[in-house]
């Protein structure tokens, strides 16, 4: 639609505008996106342009003032070389101390984290009473849920004779007694959480660990596999014998066949085995799945399924061990029976104590160094500011404000802070290896985050000391400061 040769659009139909004059003053929007007919919007647009121009002028003025302050700061520092060098050295020593403290503190934190990840924190539950105090699968699962355990396994021990393989010779082999074929079987829900594996006494070298879904599976030692030429997938047979160690009530002669799913290596030295029974030699121990262990319990002991050697609950965070022990002791199922509940939190505390002590020492060191450095800077800057009182009086007489004088001092000190801190960073980097060997906490590394944190700390000290040292100037009236030079 065209009117007077201009294309425009209006929310009011043209014939309405012709008939009702009250719509004539409504603003319209043409195709060039220009607002017409509304003085308020046009004035607002003009004010916006003026406000933007004002902000630009203010920013340019601020940058110009900063440039002048920087020039005066450099001129003063060049003129007072001795004071400049002294302050730069103070900032260098303070920055190096803070950087070193943060590096050591970070290294200790990393070592503690590594210890927590590698440490096997466990809660052990054992039944010490009569047959009414038994640790069943259901009770073990409830206990694990109660303390949010990251893993758990129950263990049952039984003694069976091997039928088709030879054991590592011990005390009974030279005598050719039946006990020379008797070995110990550990049945467990998860062999990776069995204590000998978590403590590093044993380690899997071939195959895999036993899990709760396994049926008629076994782990044997590397030495036992070698002398019998056994491999992953081969089968071995164990038999219930009439031996006093087996305590068999039934099922004599019953055989149990296992498929080898893993081979473990004994990491610790066993010493001479000739005076020990074959079943007590670690290389002769056979780990079997939980299902078969319960089956043996029912068949030869005529007892319901339970863990004869107790329950082990694994926690990734050793700091939660004591809390977990108290939680279980207050659980109804464990208060009704006779159970012994303990953890290895004392071992973790013993291992972590030196690093925690180092961490506390470094925290105190940082506080003391920062405090001493701040006090020394305040005293030094206060003395120098007193000498500069005539200069400050002249600046005030020329129209400068107190905040301008403070910013001038802050510029000077910030420049010296940058010089000292820049020199401290490579010095701390080269000294990091020496510091690590000196306190024996492992490798100390200077990370970018450490540099940033140390820089923020020292610069905050720079700002605070500048402010506190300038208190004397801020408290006095301009006339008093001017009278100093008269």
Secondary structure as the mmCIF struct_conf table of DSSP 4:
data_model
#
loop_
_struct_conf.conf_type_id
_struct_conf.id
_struct_conf.beg_label_comp_id
_struct_conf.beg_label_asym_id
_struct_conf.beg_label_seq_id
_struct_conf.end_label_comp_id
_struct_conf.end_label_asym_id
_struct_conf.end_label_seq_id
STRN STRN1 UNK A 2 UNK A 3
TURN_TY1_P TURN_TY1_P1 UNK A 4 UNK A 5
STRN STRN2 UNK A 6 UNK A 9
BEND BEND1 UNK A 11 UNK A 12
HELX_RH_AL_P HELX_RH_AL_P1 UNK A 14 UNK A 19
HELX_RH_3T_P HELX_RH_3T_P1 UNK A 21 UNK A 23
TURN_TY1_P TURN_TY1_P2 UNK A 24 UNK A 25
BEND BEND2 UNK A 26 UNK A 26
STRN STRN3 UNK A 28 UNK A 30
TURN_TY1_P TURN_TY1_P3 UNK A 31 UNK A 32
STRN STRN4 UNK A 35 UNK A 36
BEND BEND3 UNK A 37 UNK A 37
HELX_RH_AL_P HELX_RH_AL_P2 UNK A 39 UNK A 79
HELX_RH_AL_P HELX_RH_AL_P3 UNK A 81 UNK A 118
BEND BEND4 UNK A 119 UNK A 119
STRN STRN5 UNK A 121 UNK A 127
BEND BEND5 UNK A 129 UNK A 130
TURN_TY1_P TURN_TY1_P4 UNK A 131 UNK A 132
BEND BEND6 UNK A 133 UNK A 133
HELX_RH_AL_P HELX_RH_AL_P4 UNK A 137 UNK A 146
TURN_TY1_P TURN_TY1_P5 UNK A 147 UNK A 148
BEND BEND7 UNK A 150 UNK A 150
STRN STRN6 UNK A 151 UNK A 162
BEND BEND8 UNK A 163 UNK A 165
HELX_LH_PP_P HELX_LH_PP_P1 UNK A 167 UNK A 169
TURN_TY1_P TURN_TY1_P6 UNK A 171 UNK A 176
HELX_RH_3T_P HELX_RH_3T_P2 UNK A 178 UNK A 181
STRN STRN7 UNK A 182 UNK A 188
BEND BEND9 UNK A 189 UNK A 189
HELX_RH_3T_P HELX_RH_3T_P3 UNK A 191 UNK A 193
BEND BEND10 UNK A 194 UNK A 194
HELX_RH_AL_P HELX_RH_AL_P5 UNK A 195 UNK A 198
TURN_TY1_P TURN_TY1_P7 UNK A 199 UNK A 200
BEND BEND11 UNK A 201 UNK A 201
STRN STRN8 UNK A 202 UNK A 207
TURN_TY1_P TURN_TY1_P8 UNK A 212 UNK A 213
BEND BEND12 UNK A 216 UNK A 216
STRN STRN9 UNK A 217 UNK A 221
HELX_RH_AL_P HELX_RH_AL_P6 UNK A 222 UNK A 228
TURN_TY1_P TURN_TY1_P9 UNK A 229 UNK A 229
TURN_TY1_P TURN_TY1_P10 UNK A 232 UNK A 233
STRN STRN10 UNK A 235 UNK A 239
BEND BEND13 UNK A 242 UNK A 242
TURN_TY1_P TURN_TY1_P11 UNK A 244 UNK A 247
BEND BEND14 UNK A 249 UNK A 250
TURN_TY1_P TURN_TY1_P12 UNK A 252 UNK A 253
STRN STRN11 UNK A 255 UNK A 266
BEND BEND15 UNK A 268 UNK A 268
TURN_TY1_P TURN_TY1_P13 UNK A 274 UNK A 275
BEND BEND16 UNK A 276 UNK A 276
HELX_RH_3T_P HELX_RH_3T_P4 UNK A 278 UNK A 280
BEND BEND17 UNK A 281 UNK A 281
HELX_RH_3T_P HELX_RH_3T_P5 UNK A 282 UNK A 284
STRN STRN12 UNK A 286 UNK A 289
HELX_RH_AL_P HELX_RH_AL_P7 UNK A 290 UNK A 296
HELX_RH_PI_P HELX_RH_PI_P1 UNK A 297 UNK A 301
BEND BEND18 UNK A 305 UNK A 305
TURN_TY1_P TURN_TY1_P14 UNK A 308 UNK A 309
STRN STRN13 UNK A 311 UNK A 315
BEND BEND19 UNK A 316 UNK A 316
HELX_RH_3T_P HELX_RH_3T_P6 UNK A 318 UNK A 320
HELX_RH_AL_P HELX_RH_AL_P8 UNK A 321 UNK A 329
TURN_TY1_P TURN_TY1_P15 UNK A 330 UNK A 330
BEND BEND20 UNK A 331 UNK A 331
HELX_RH_AL_P HELX_RH_AL_P9 UNK A 332 UNK A 336
BEND BEND21 UNK A 337 UNK A 337
STRN STRN14 UNK A 339 UNK A 343
BEND BEND22 UNK A 344 UNK A 344
HELX_RH_AL_P HELX_RH_AL_P10 UNK A 345 UNK A 387
TURN_TY1_P TURN_TY1_P16 UNK A 388 UNK A 388
HELX_RH_AL_P HELX_RH_AL_P11 UNK A 389 UNK A 397
TURN_TY1_P TURN_TY1_P17 UNK A 398 UNK A 399
HELX_RH_AL_P HELX_RH_AL_P12 UNK A 402 UNK A 439
TURN_TY1_P TURN_TY1_P18 UNK A 440 UNK A 440
BEND BEND23 UNK A 441 UNK A 442
HELX_RH_AL_P HELX_RH_AL_P13 UNK A 448 UNK A 469
TURN_TY1_P TURN_TY1_P19 UNK A 470 UNK A 470
HELX_RH_AL_P HELX_RH_AL_P14 UNK A 471 UNK A 475
BEND BEND24 UNK A 476 UNK A 476
HELX_RH_AL_P HELX_RH_AL_P15 UNK A 478 UNK A 484
TURN_TY1_P TURN_TY1_P20 UNK A 485 UNK A 485
#
